[in-house]
Amino acid sequence: MAELDLAWFAELKDRELRKERIIIAEGRLVAERTAAFCDALGILCVPAALEDAEAISRGTIPIQVLSEAEISKLAGYPFHRGLLFAARRPELQPLSEAGTLVASGQRLVVLPQITDPENLGAIIRTAAALGWDGILLGPRSADPYSRRVLRCSMAAVFALPIYTFHGAGELELLASTGWELWAAMLSPDSCSPESLRQVKKLALMLGNERFGLSQEMLNRSCAQVTIPQRRFEVDAVDSLNVAAAAAILLWEGRPGLISG
């Protein structure tokens, strides 16, 4: 068995991890799920998590035990999750390589610019749980293999295919193969969430909370959908968190409800 390289766990910055093609999973459950899909490099754990680390390793992955304080100092942030699992980073494929998904799928989530890792992780986790077929990520979205996205998605990033696109023009591939691109937005003229059930091949576009969807993306949409909300005398709540909005729309448009 190869020795554990502590450099894999030192000063865990997402940019450096991408450069080195390494991903880091925190905690037993996320590590177990990541180990099922990625080439393992090693496990760093506290004494209390050694049994969990050994269960994941099965004698094939190097393990090193350090104190919580030592791991926190090495990683560069307060660490409380028992173990860190390092693995080789999978390659993200472009939308042009998604032929099978485009041909046979019925439900896609299109995320041009979800920059917050926790929101992205939550959306991916919800999409996987509700049976959506895949995720399309724009160039300004958070890295789906970052430590925080892995944690917030509970490693659901490996449960459904994720492809990348670089601009609204690439989405013509969907429109030309029978997909309807719907944009989620606040508008009195938008359709209700129940309308999503009528769409046979739905690509649902969600924007980030600050900027929403760009005009270029909106121009690609064939329809808009909004979630009815209570009106407040004081504008304390003007919109839902994007992860919460996604959960509602993904539920309403989930594959089992298709009636179109």
C-alpha positions in Angstrom: 0.0 0.0 0.0 1.3 3.5 -0.9 2.1 5.9 1.9 -0.2 8.8 2.6 0.9 12.2 1.3 -0.1 14.8 3.8 0.3 17.5 1.1 -3.1 16.3 -0.3 -4.7 17.7 2.9 -2.6 20.8 3.4 -4.2 24.3 3.2 -7.3 23.1 1.4 -8.1 25.7 -1.2 -10.5 24.8 -4.0 -8.4 26.4 -6.7 -5.3 24.5 -5.7 -7.2 21.2 -5.5 -8.6 21.7 -9.0 -5.1 22.4 -10.3 -3.8 19.2 -8.7 -6.9 17.3 -9.8 -7.8 16.3 -6.2 -11.1 16.3 -4.4 -11.6 16.2 -0.7 -14.7 14.6 1.0 -15.5 15.3 4.6 -17.1 12.8 7.0 -17.9 9.2 6.8 -21.1 9.2 4.6 -19.7 11.6 1.9 -16.4 9.8 1.9 -18.1 6.4 1.4 -20.1 7.7 -1.5 -17.1 9.4 -3.1 -15.0 6.3 -2.7 -17.6 4.4 -4.8 -17.0 6.6 -7.8 -13.4 8.0 -7.6 -9.9 6.7 -7.4 -8.9 7.0 -3.8 -5.7 8.6 -2.6 -5.8 8.4 1.2 -7.7 9.1 4.4 -6.8 11.4 7.3 -8.8 10.9 10.5 -9.0 11.5 14.2 -8.6 8.4 16.5 -12.4 8.2 17.1 -13.0 7.9 13.3 -10.4 5.2 12.7 -12.9 2.4 12.5 -14.9 4.3 9.9 -11.7 5.0 7.9 -10.8 1.3 8.0 -14.3 0.4 6.7 -13.8 2.7 3.8 -10.3 1.7 3.1 -10.8 -2.1 3.3 -7.1 -2.4 3.5 -6.5 -0.7 0.1 -6.3 3.0 1.0 -3.6 4.5 3.1 -4.8 6.0 6.5 -3.1 8.4 8.9 -4.4 9.3 12.3 -3.9 12.8 13.7 -5.6 14.8 16.4 -8.5 17.1 15.5 -6.2 20.1 16.3 -3.5 18.7 14.1 -5.9 18.2 11.2 -7.3 21.6 11.6 -3.9 23.2 11.5 -2.9 21.2 8.4 -6.1 21.8 6.5 -6.3 25.5 7.4 -9.8 25.6 8.9 -11.6 24.2 12.0 -12.2 20.5 11.4 -14.9 18.6 13.2 -16.1 15.8 10.8 -13.9 12.9 11.9 -12.1 12.2 8.6 -11.0 13.6 5.3 -10.9 11.5 2.2 -8.7 12.5 -0.8 -9.4 11.1 -4.3 -8.6 11.9 -7.9 -10.9 14.5 -9.5 -13.2 13.2 -12.3 -13.3 15.1 -15.5 -16.4 17.2 -16.3 -17.6 16.6 -19.8 -19.1 19.3 -22.1 -22.7 19.3 -23.2 -21.6 18.2 -26.7 -20.7 14.8 -25.2 -24.2 14.4 -23.6 -25.8 12.7 -26.6 -27.4 9.8 -24.8 -28.8 12.1 -22.0 -30.1 14.6 -24.6 -31.7 11.8 -26.6 -33.3 9.8 -23.8 -33.7 12.1 -20.9 -36.8 14.1 -19.9 -35.7 16.4 -17.1 -32.6 18.6 -16.9 -31.6 21.4 -14.5 -29.7 24.2 -16.2 -27.6 26.4 -13.9 -25.7 29.1 -15.7 -24.4 31.0 -12.7 -25.0 29.4 -9.3 -21.9 30.6 -7.6 -22.7 29.7 -4.0 -21.4 26.2 -3.2 -24.1 25.5 -0.6 -26.9 26.4 -3.0 -25.4 24.3 -5.8 -24.9 21.3 -3.5 -28.5 21.6 -2.3 -29.9 21.8 -5.8 -27.9 18.8 -7.0 -29.0 16.8 -4.0 -32.7 17.6 -4.6 -32.4 16.9 -8.4 -30.9 13.5 -7.7 -33.5 12.6 -5.0 -36.4 13.6 -7.2 -35.2 11.6 -10.2 -34.1 14.4 -12.6 -31.8 13.1 -15.4 -28.9 15.5 -15.2 -27.4 18.9 -14.5 -25.9 21.5 -17.0 -23.5 23.9 -15.4 -22.4 27.3 -16.9 -18.9 28.6 -16.6 -19.7 30.9 -13.7 -21.2 28.2 -11.5 -19.4 26.9 -8.5 -17.2 23.8 -8.9 -19.4 20.7 -8.3 -16.4 18.8 -7.0 -15.4 21.4 -4.4 -15.3 20.4 -0.8 -18.4 22.4 0.2 -20.5 21.2 -2.8 -19.6 17.6 -2.1 -20.6 18.1 1.6 -23.9 20.0 0.9 -24.9 17.5 -1.8 -24.0 14.5 0.3 -22.0 13.4 -2.7 -25.1 13.5 -4.9 -22.8 15.0 -7.6 -22.0 11.4 -8.5 -25.6 10.2 -8.5 -26.5 11.9 -11.8 -24.6 13.2 -14.8 -23.2 16.7 -14.8 -22.2 18.4 -18.1 -20.8 21.9 -18.7 -21.7 24.6 -21.3 -20.0 27.9 -22.0 -22.8 30.1 -23.3 -26.5 30.3 -24.1 -25.8 29.4 -27.8 -24.8 25.9 -26.8 -28.3 25.3 -25.5 -29.6 25.3 -29.1 -28.6 21.6 -28.9 -31.5 21.1 -26.5 -34.0 23.2 -28.4 -33.2 21.4 -31.7 -33.8 18.0 -30.1 -37.2 18.6 -28.6 -36.4 20.1 -25.3 -38.3 23.1 -23.9 -36.2 25.6 -22.0 -38.2 27.1 -19.1 -36.8 30.0 -17.1 -37.6 30.4 -13.4 -38.2 34.1 -12.7 -40.3 36.5 -10.7 -42.9 37.8 -13.2 -46.7 38.2 -13.0 -46.9 36.8 -16.6 -45.1 33.6 -15.7 -46.7 30.2 -15.6 -47.5 28.4 -12.4 -45.2 25.5 -11.2 -48.0 23.0 -12.1 -47.5 23.9 -15.7 -44.1 22.0 -15.7 -46.0 18.7 -15.6 -47.2 19.3 -19.1 -43.7 19.4 -20.6 -42.4 16.1 -22.0 -38.7 17.2 -22.2 -38.0 20.0 -19.7 -34.8 21.9 -19.2 -35.4 24.2 -16.2 -33.1 27.2 -16.0 -32.4 28.7 -12.6 -30.4 31.9 -12.0 -28.5 33.1 -8.9 -30.1 35.2 -6.2 -28.4 38.4 -7.0 -28.5 38.6 -10.8 -31.1 36.0 -11.8 -30.8 34.8 -15.4 -29.1 36.9 -18.1 -31.1 38.4 -20.9 -29.3 36.0 -23.3 -30.5 33.0 -21.3 -34.0 34.4 -21.0 -34.0 34.9 -24.8 -33.4 31.2 -25.1 -36.4 30.2 -23.0 -39.7 29.3 -24.5 -41.6 30.0 -21.3 -41.2 31.3 -17.8 -42.3 29.8 -14.4 -42.7 31.5 -11.1 -43.7 30.4 -7.5 -46.7 32.4 -6.2 -45.6 34.2 -3.0 -47.4 36.1 -0.2 -47.2 39.8 -0.5 -45.8 41.7 2.5 -46.6 45.3 3.3 -42.9 45.7 4.0 -40.6 44.1 1.5 -38.9 41.9 4.0 -39.1 38.8 1.7 -39.0 39.5 -2.0 -37.9 36.1 -3.2 -37.1 32.6 -2.1 -33.6 31.3 -1.7 -32.6 29.7 -5.0 -32.2 26.3 -3.4 -35.6 26.5 -1.8 -37.2 27.7 -5.1 -35.4 24.8 -6.9 -36.8 22.3 -4.5 -40.4 23.4 -5.2 -40.0 23.6 -8.9 -38.1 20.3 -9.2 -40.9 18.6 -7.1 -43.6 20.1 -9.3 -41.8 19.1 -12.5 -40.4 15.7 -11.4 -40.6 12.9 -13.9 -43.3 11.0 -12.2 -45.8 13.8 -12.8 -45.3 14.2 -16.6 -48.7 14.4 -18.2 -48.0 16.2 -21.5 
